[in-house]
């Protein structure tokens, strides 16, 4: 006898969808995550060249195999405290999609510690609360539960928006 198969329900289809892989890290006391497909590599903090007249979120530039890569202090960029480099601090090299036919943008994000890569189902990603977040809700793509704790998945395109960064740098330079 042949066993009859049940048609897939929408729940089964959602669970069959590939999981999203996220990299979880610390910025101060906060925990955040980014999609692993945007991460190119994770480096120990090395010497970077500071740039004059830059706001606190621009830590400088670093040489990455001959390419000049800006290093952004993620804590300062998100409106949290600036990062104090410690033994667990890392620079997460990320690449965001270019906007308006511009090439992809590669930057280093200074974070306090990197923890893990984990999988989460699309259906388990939660909507961004409009209140109760310590950072601008526009910087958050979704919320993921990790070991029962809500972790904000950052929207790198918003956090690293070149027009917003340029405006912040111009405003800071106008003060000096």
C-alpha positions in Angstrom: 0.0 0.0 0.0 1.1 3.5 -0.7 1.0 6.0 2.1 -0.9 9.1 1.3 1.0 12.4 1.7 -0.7 15.4 3.2 -0.4 18.7 1.3 2.0 21.1 2.9 0.4 23.8 5.0 1.6 27.4 5.0 3.3 26.6 8.4 5.2 23.8 6.8 6.2 26.0 3.9 7.4 28.7 6.2 9.4 26.2 8.2 10.9 24.7 5.0 12.2 28.2 4.0 15.9 28.5 4.6 16.8 30.0 7.9 18.5 33.4 8.1 22.0 33.3 9.6 22.9 36.1 11.9 26.2 37.2 13.6 25.6 38.2 17.2 27.9 40.7 18.9 28.1 43.2 21.8 28.2 46.9 21.7 28.5 48.1 25.2 25.9 46.3 27.3 23.6 45.8 24.2 23.5 42.8 22.0 22.9 43.2 18.2 23.0 41.0 15.1 23.6 41.4 11.4 23.0 39.1 8.5 26.0 36.9 7.9 25.8 37.5 4.2 26.8 41.1 4.8 29.9 40.1 6.8 33.1 39.6 4.9 35.5 38.9 7.8 36.1 39.5 11.5 39.5 41.0 12.5 41.3 41.7 15.7 41.5 45.4 16.4 44.7 46.7 14.8 46.1 50.1 14.3 43.9 52.5 12.3 44.8 55.9 11.1 42.7 58.6 12.7 41.2 61.3 10.5 41.2 64.9 11.6 37.9 66.8 12.3 35.8 63.6 12.3 32.9 62.9 14.6 33.4 60.3 17.3 31.8 57.5 15.3 34.6 57.7 12.7 37.5 55.9 14.3 39.7 56.3 11.3 40.7 54.1 8.3 42.6 50.9 8.1 44.6 49.1 5.4 42.9 45.9 4.4 45.2 44.1 2.0 45.9 47.4 0.1 42.3 48.8 0.3 41.5 51.7 2.5 38.5 50.8 4.7 36.8 53.3 7.1 36.3 52.1 10.6 33.0 53.1 12.3 32.6 52.9 16.1 29.2 51.2 16.0 28.3 52.3 19.6 28.9 55.9 18.8 27.0 55.6 15.5 24.0 54.1 17.2 24.0 56.9 19.8 25.4 54.7 22.6 28.7 55.2 24.3 31.9 55.2 22.2 33.7 51.9 22.3 36.7 51.4 24.6 39.0 48.9 22.9 39.5 45.8 25.0 40.9 42.4 24.5 37.7 41.0 23.0 37.1 44.0 20.7 36.8 43.2 17.0 36.4 44.9 13.7 33.6 43.3 11.7 34.1 44.0 8.0 30.8 44.4 6.3 29.6 45.1 2.8 26.3 46.8 2.1 24.6 47.1 -1.2 25.4 50.2 -3.2 22.6 52.8 -3.5 21.5 54.4 -6.8 23.8 52.3 -8.9 26.8 53.0 -6.6 29.2 50.1 -6.0 28.9 48.1 -2.8 30.3 49.8 0.3 32.8 48.1 2.6 33.3 49.3 6.1 34.7 48.1 9.4 32.5 48.1 12.5 34.2 48.4 15.8 32.4 46.2 18.4 33.1 45.1 21.9 32.9 41.4 21.3 31.7 38.8 18.7 29.7 35.9 20.1 28.3 33.5 17.5 26.6 32.8 14.2 23.1 31.4 14.7 20.1 30.4 12.5 16.6 31.8 12.8 13.6 31.0 10.7 12.1 33.9 8.8 8.8 33.3 10.6 10.6 33.8 13.9 11.8 37.3 13.1 9.6 39.8 15.0 8.6 43.3 14.0 10.5 46.3 15.3 8.9 47.9 18.3 8.4 51.6 17.8 9.1 52.3 21.5 11.4 50.8 24.0 14.5 50.5 21.9 17.7 52.4 23.0 18.6 53.1 19.4 16.7 54.7 16.5 14.0 52.1 15.4 15.0 52.9 11.7 18.4 51.2 12.5 16.6 47.9 13.3 15.5 45.5 10.6 13.8 42.9 12.9 14.0 41.4 16.3 15.3 37.8 16.9 15.1 35.7 20.0 18.4 34.2 21.1 18.2 32.0 24.2 15.0 33.8 25.2 16.5 37.2 24.9 15.4 39.7 22.2 18.3 40.7 19.9 17.9 43.6 17.4 19.0 42.7 13.9 20.6 45.9 12.5 19.5 47.4 9.2 23.1 48.1 7.9 21.8 50.0 4.9 20.3 52.6 7.3 23.1 52.5 9.9 25.8 53.0 7.1 23.7 55.2 4.7 26.4 57.3 2.9 24.1 60.4 2.7 23.4 60.3 6.4 27.0 59.7 7.3 28.2 62.5 5.0 25.6 64.9 6.6 26.7 64.0 10.1 30.4 64.5 9.1 29.6 67.9 7.5 27.7 69.1 10.5 30.5 68.1 12.8 33.1 69.8 10.7 31.0 73.0 10.6 31.3 73.1 14.4 35.1 73.3 14.1 
